[in-house]
Amino acid sequence: MRAEVEWVDVRERLPRDRDGMPLAAAITGRLAPDGSEGHDPAAGQEFWLVRPMYFTTHHIAEDGREYHDCFVDSDGFVRFPYGRDRDDSVTHWAELPTLPGTTEHYLVGEEAGTARANAWGGGT
């Protein structure tokens, strides 16, 4: 099975209609150099990688801080769309692929078992 991904540039559009839905997010920034105590944005190696995250128009962090139009990872780390004053930010986002052999991202109950068995060719 193959999945096609359509990446959306955050400078063109944010996933506001996908509030709270898991997404793939391409993030960019710089790794701190080994042994670095201070943070120098120009130091370290540049990176660009894909992480699962969700987008939200309103997020309240564990420390009570409020954020708007941001991407949040599974550790609760908040990243903003590229262009805001942050060392690492999201450059692109994409919907996660659908479940194998379906047009759905999420199934529950009997539908989940049936779809999984169908994807495995009738096996369980």
Secondary structure per residue as TSV (DSSP state, phi and psi in degrees):
chain	resnum	aa	ss	phi	psi
A	1	M	-	360.0	144.4
A	2	R	-	-121.6	148.3
A	3	A	-	-123.9	138.0
A	4	E	-	-103.0	138.7
A	5	V	-	-118.8	132.6
A	6	E	-	-109.4	111.9
A	7	W	-	-85.3	137.8
A	8	V	E	-114.4	128.6
A	9	D	E	-72.2	124.7
A	10	V	T	-64.2	-20.1
A	11	R	T	-73.2	-18.7
A	12	E	T	-98.3	-36.2
A	13	R	-	-163.3	139.4
A	14	L	-	-102.9	156.0
A	15	P	-	-82.4	48.7
A	16	R	G	-57.7	-31.1
A	17	D	G	-78.7	0.4
A	18	R	G	-115.9	25.6
A	19	D	T	-49.8	118.6
A	20	G	T	87.7	-9.0
A	21	M	-	-80.5	139.6
A	22	P	E	-62.4	140.8
A	23	L	E	-138.5	165.9
A	24	A	E	-95.1	132.8
A	25	A	E	-125.4	128.8
A	26	A	E	-89.6	118.2
A	27	I	E	-114.7	149.5
A	28	T	E	-131.0	154.2
A	29	G	E	174.7	-158.1
A	30	R	E	-132.1	136.7
A	31	L	-	-78.6	141.5
A	32	A	-	-66.6	138.7
A	33	P	-	-66.1	150.5
A	34	D	T	-57.1	134.7
A	35	G	T	76.9	8.3
A	36	S	-	-79.8	127.9
A	37	E	-	-95.0	-42.0
A	38	G	S	-91.9	168.3
A	39	H	-	-107.2	113.0
A	40	D	-	-113.7	109.1
A	41	P	T	-56.7	-24.2
A	42	A	T	-85.9	-12.5
A	43	A	S	-86.3	165.6
A	44	G	S	82.0	173.4
A	45	Q	-	-90.9	140.3
A	46	E	E	-73.0	144.8
A	47	F	E	-133.5	159.9
A	48	W	E	-149.2	118.1
A	49	L	E	-146.8	166.4
A	50	V	E	-104.8	133.8
A	51	R	E	-133.4	146.5
A	52	P	E	-75.6	134.4
A	53	M	E	-150.1	178.3
A	54	Y	E	-131.3	153.6
A	55	F	E	-101.7	142.7
A	56	T	E	-143.1	145.3
A	57	T	E	-80.9	-18.1
A	58	H	E	-149.6	120.6
A	59	H	E	-131.6	132.2
A	60	I	E	-111.0	115.5
A	61	A	-	-73.8	166.8
A	62	E	T	-58.0	-30.4
A	63	D	T	-84.5	4.1
A	64	G	S	92.3	-7.7
A	65	R	-	-68.4	143.6
A	66	E	E	-104.0	138.3
A	67	Y	E	-130.3	151.0
A	68	H	E	-127.4	145.7
A	69	D	E	46.8	67.1
A	70	C	E	-137.0	164.9
A	71	F	E	-108.7	137.9
A	72	V	E	-126.3	132.2
A	73	D	-	-93.5	-179.8
A	74	S	T	-65.8	-19.5
A	75	D	T	-89.9	1.6
A	76	G	-	83.3	7.0
A	77	F	-	-73.4	130.4
A	78	V	E	-97.8	131.0
A	79	R	E	-125.2	147.5
A	80	F	E	-108.8	161.7
A	81	P	E	-59.8	147.5
A	82	Y	T	-51.1	139.5
A	83	G	T	109.5	-20.2
A	84	R	S	-81.5	160.4
A	85	D	S	-73.3	79.9
A	86	R	-	-141.3	151.9
A	87	D	S	-73.2	-34.3
A	88	D	S	-128.0	134.8
A	89	S	E	-146.5	169.9
A	90	V	E	-92.4	127.1
A	91	T	E	-96.9	-34.4
A	92	H	E	-145.8	158.9
A	93	W	E	-139.6	157.8
A	94	A	E	-150.0	148.9
A	95	E	E	-66.1	145.8
A	96	L	-	-69.2	153.0
A	97	P	-	-64.0	158.8
A	98	T	-	-74.3	165.4
A	99	L	-	-62.0	146.8
A	100	P	T	-52.9	129.2
A	101	G	T	73.9	11.4
A	102	T	S	-131.5	177.8
A	103	T	S	-110.9	15.9
A	104	E	-	-109.1	151.2
A	105	H	S	-99.0	-16.5
A	106	Y	-	-154.3	125.6
A	107	L	-	-132.4	147.9
A	108	V	-	-132.5	151.6
A	109	G	T	69.8	-143.6
A	110	E	H	-60.2	-35.4
A	111	E	H	-59.5	-36.6
A	112	A	H	-65.1	-48.3
A	113	G	H	-62.9	-42.2
A	114	T	H	-64.4	-46.1
A	115	A	H	-63.5	-40.9
A	116	R	H	-64.0	-44.5
A	117	A	H	-62.6	-40.4
A	118	N	H	-63.7	-40.2
A	119	A	H	-65.9	-29.7
A	120	W	T	-92.1	15.1
A	121	G	T	73.3	33.6
A	122	G	T	92.5	-7.3
A	123	G	-	-80.7	169.7
A	124	T	-	-115.4	360.0
